C-alpha cells in the first residue's frame, strides 16, 4: 500500500521516499574522470588476465561464448547491455525457471550458492569477481561507474516498490557498499539500505575508499557466488 504524503514524498512498504540529493558538479566531473582513467588503466593492465580467462572458458566449453551480455537497468530506469565473462552453461537463462524455488536470498534477486548451472572455471571467476572485469567497458561508455549500486535486472525492477526505485537515481557501479559489506550474505533489503546510504552521502573520498577496499577483497573473496 502506497500513498502520497506530500510533494516529492511517498510512503512505500518500508519507508518514506524523499528527494535524492542532487550530485554536485565538481563531484560528478571528478567521478567521471576517475571512471575513465580507472577503466582505461584497468583494461590495459588486465589484458593478460582477459586472455587467460578467455582461454580457460573456451577449453572447458568450446561451443559456448566467452562473454555473457545481459540487459540491466541503469540510471533513471534506462536499460543497457552489461558485459561479463561467461561463468555458467550456455543455456543458463533457460534453466532459471526450474531453480527459482531454490532462491537463497530474500527479495527480487536470485542467488544460489551451489548453482548447478555454474561451470568449473565460472565458479572460480565468480568467487574472485574476475567475471566482472568486462564491465570496465561499460564504465568507459558511461553506462556504469566504478562505484555505485548494483545494476538490477528488468525482472527485479518490476517487483520494486517506490522506495526500492530510489537506488535507480544514480549511475550503477561495478562495486559498492553491498559488495564490501557482506554481498550475498545480506538480504535484498539490506542491499537497498546500503545503496541509499551511499547515495545520500556519496563523495569522491568515499568512492576512493570503497575502491581501495574492493581491491583488497578481489582475490579470495568468500562472499561472491
Buried (B, 14 or more C-beta within 10 A) or exposed (E): EEEEEEEEEBBBEEBEBEEBEEBEEEBEEBBBEBBBEBBEEBBEEBEEEBEEBBEBBBEEBEEBEBEBEEEBBBBEEEBBEBBBBBBBBBEBEEEBEEBEEEEBBEBBBBBBEEBEBBBEBBBBBBBBBBBBBBBBBBBBEBBBBBBBBBBBBEEBBEEBBBBBBBBBBBBBBBBBBBBBBBBBEBBBBBBBBBBBEBBEEBEBEEBEEBBEBBEEBBEEBEBBB
